[in-house]
Amino acid sequence: MKDKILFIVTSALNADMGVVSRNDRLDQTMKGLISIRKYVPDAIILLAEGSPHQVEPEKLKILSHFANFAADFSTDAQISELAVNHRKSEAENLLLLKTLMLLQQDESMNEVMSHVGRIVKISARTDLIDGFDIQEHMIEGKYVFKKRMPTWIEDSRNEFATDLLITRMFSFCPTLMEDYMKLCETNIALVLQTRIDTEHAHFVNINKDLLVELDEIHCQGIVAGTGTVEIY
């Protein structure tokens, strides 16, 4: 029976952008993992670490107490190169692509996926908050995102990137894994070509027929550039 929820938590513990210190990043990541356990107690949590600089084993050991699995891509040359050069959108899409490839190719993860009925992508240092209901995401064959937002882009790119989709947290049916992997690839190409960000690229490239949009997704996250908290 496919009744398990897989949370893929994308992380950058040793990032070198923004005002949040590395120690605070660790604490905030831990807090976010604990919030997942609070609202979805039997969730399967996979920490996907994509820092531009190799993460210390002791940090991953600490977080392993709160996650079921940890995939350390901080030594991956392709992801590291993008992250070091502050290509955050491309790095995150590549991290997600490689994480999904791992789920398909690793024998033990393949067994885990045989029980998964929903995949939730959530950024590290994001907390689920009151009002979160995983049942809102349990829509077969669909992506679930927060309702699209108008673009803030003021140049000619707004002719095609008319809106954006918040990517701090979203979910999709496991039947869409191949579709989402292709989406990551087209996102990377579009971001490299046009220099839009991943949130605009998701809106441009996603199959709108497969998209369900919620007014609120009931999470809050810390913006690395300013340290402020945003509620979604």
C-alpha positions, 0 to 999 in steps of 0.5 A: 500500500502506497500510504507513506509521504516522502519529504525531500528536504533540500539543504545548503548547510555550508552556503556562502550567501546571505546573512544566516550563519552556518551554525544558525543554518544547522539549528534552523534545519533541525527545527524544520525537520522537527516540524515535519515530524510534528505534522506528519509523524510517520513521514519518510524524510530524505535530507538532500544536502547540496552545499557549495562547500563540503559538509562536516560529517558531524553536522550530518550525524546530528541531522540524521537523528531527525531524518530517515536518510541523508544524501550528501551532494556537497562533494558533487562537482557539478552542484558545487560549481553552480553553488560556488558561482551563486547559481542557486536556481540551477544548483537546486534543480540539479540537486533535485534531479540527482536526488530523484535519480538516486531514488530510482537507481538505489536499491534500498531507496527503490524499496522505500519508494514502493510505499510512497504515495506522495512526494513533498519537496521542502526547503531546509530552514522551513517550518510547517505551521498550524493549518498544514494538512497533508491531505490537501496534497493527496491528489493523484497525478497532480502537482500541488503548489501555492497559488501562482504570484505575478512576476516582479520582473520588469524587463522583456522577460515578463512576456513569457515569465508572467508569473512564478510558483513558490518552490519553498514547498510543493508536492507531486504524485510519484507517477510524475517523477519522470515528468518532474525530472524532465521539468528540472532539466528544462528549468536549468536550460531556461535559467541558463538561457534567460537568467530568470530564477527557478520559481519563474522557470517552474511556472513557465515549464510546468504542465498547467493541466497537472497543476493544482494551486492552493491559497495557502500552504501553511509553512514559514521560511527564513530568507537567507539574504535578509534573515526575515521570516516569510509565511506562505 
